[in-house]
Amino acid sequence: MRQLVRPIARLITRSMAAFAVLALAAQPVAAQSVLRDAETEELLQDMLDPLLEAAGMNPGQVDVVLLNDSSINAFVAGGQRIYIHSGLINAADSANEVQGVLAHELGHITGGHINRFSEGASKATSITLLSALLAAAAAAAGGGEAAMGVLAAGQQAAMGSFLAFSRVQEASADAAMVSYLKCSGISGDGAVAFFRKLQNLEYRHNVRQGDDAEFSRSHPLTGNRIQRLEESLASDTPSDSPPADLVTVVTEGVDVDPQTEVIPRGAASCRPTQQPEAETAALEARFANAKAKLFGYLAEPERTLDFYPVNVTDEPAHYARAYAYHKQALVDRALAETDALIASEPENPYFLELKGQILLESGRVDDSLPPLREATRLSGSNPLIAGMLGHALVATEDPANLDEAEQVLRAAVGRDRENPFAWYQLGVVYGKRGDIPRARLASAEQQIMSGQPQLALSSAEAAEARLPAGSPDWLRAQDIALQARAQLERARDRN
Ligand SMILES: [Zn+2]
């Protein structure tokens, strides 16, 4: 444990910025926190986009949010988001299996189905960055080791809640899934394999009693259901027929929540043939990397090293071990693993991002700048990666770096507001400049998305009072104050 604590202590003395990450991470862990990572998000979106096109939607119209939860689950909660648990990624053996799940969940969205778990989703307020490993290290140092073993045991949990809809809705989502997979030329083998896997787990763990068992009884993964799935996947129905037809037929008589936003769909454009093998292989390789990275990030290092022993030298193994060693504060070993990754793909921004992260978090702040700049450039200024570069620039404590830090961080939050860490860093930059109103505004942004409406309200009001009236920043401060007041009122009503 001391090994973990030492580099953290070093960073704290080195910069207050690093402390910010610690402070955020030290908040009580919410039931479900959002796990953000540039590489994983891009991959999941690339897996979903062809399915969206098959459903007559635009790429990016629905996005995927990864939740830090070891149970095997995925759900929709109204709106245009699919939530997927880290436990599901861990349980899946291929990108193709996850695509089956995504297609099924998309079927719930396009069908406008009611989800009983929408409450659960709104609880997922805290945001964790996969790229801020200090969070994990701090949790371990604080005794949250149970949280670190999240991928270890929780297979039996929430088996039932994977399917939380009525049988008719499930059938409808299955039909949509088949249609979307066929229309996008994506194999349905993964979907069938994954459902079988869930069914086996259900048998093995005998599905525990209680609410989950209730769901499981009413929405069973029966052999019938899987067989029906296999048959419809194998059938020769023309794959270019608009999926809406199929969905409409099956959803007749299905409850549609009048509150649920039903997304208007355009005409689907179907691929006439299976996706080219090279395309599929590239996606699977990316999935193997992302899965290994997630495992290395979440599991205890010993467990990671068991799963990815040193004699295995493919990219996923290097990736997972880099995280394990970094968590053990074995910096040289962690860097050797990332250097092996970079040697195999010198232009991969995520490998460079990890190298920069390891250097930054082990106190070699100046050394972290070149790989982070390169990662930012190669990723087309991905906001999460740029946010880390901004953090590193602030952590140098060199006033000469403030301009670049501000520019990088402003661009990052401009493209992706849901990054409390980047907002925090931006607040630090403004603070160092003596621009207190904008520092308060940045704090308000960070606090409102970290579930701290009371603090957000006072920061926003302080900012509003001193910003030029009518300026965009002033308007934004008012917005946040409004949002914070609404949240506080809702909280009061609940009590
Ligand atoms: Zn479902």
Residues whose N, C-alpha, C, O or C-beta is under 5 A from the ligand:
A	BS01	ZN	F162 L163 F165 E170 A173
